[in-house]
Amino acid sequence: MKPAVWGSLTRVTMAEQHDAGGSVRISGSFELTAPAEVVFGVLTDPDRISRWLPRGMNTESATGSEVRVRVGAQVHGYGVKAVPDALELQWHSLDITGLHGAAQVYDAPAGGSVVHADVVVPGRIAAEQRARDLLDEAMAHLQRDVSDNFNAG
């Protein structure tokens, strides 16, 4: 697969799997141009979440264990768990059974990093292309915010 490039973000892999219940797992690995610890810090900072969410999504509130995201007139709750030793962020919907995901950040050569992200979408709401597009957009926004943070410091 040829890598897709958005600015200084490169998606190196993208895959999907379907299970017997119709759920779809979308996975992607994305190269970023900042160290893994910086990327993880931006990814898990409650005050920065709205900056990397896809367009049309904003945080209503965020704590260490729960994030409420507004999409249009609806607000959705997500339980979140940061695992700093593994540079991993796990999340699950508090509203929709089966909707969950994780992102783990790894060191890469030349001081960069790779974010591997998985999103599982239940069969009744699964729209693979839309899920891939949202994941790509969130990672592009994360790269932009990480670059702003990394270059400012």
ABEGO torsion letter per residue (X at the ends): XBBBBBEABBBABBBBBBBAAGBBBBBBBBBBABBAAAAAAAAABAAAAAAABBBGBBBABBBAABBBBBBEABBBBBBBBBBAAAGBBBBBBAABBGBBBBBBBBBBBGGBBBBBBBBBBBAAABBAAAAAAAAAAAAAAAAAAAAAAAAAX
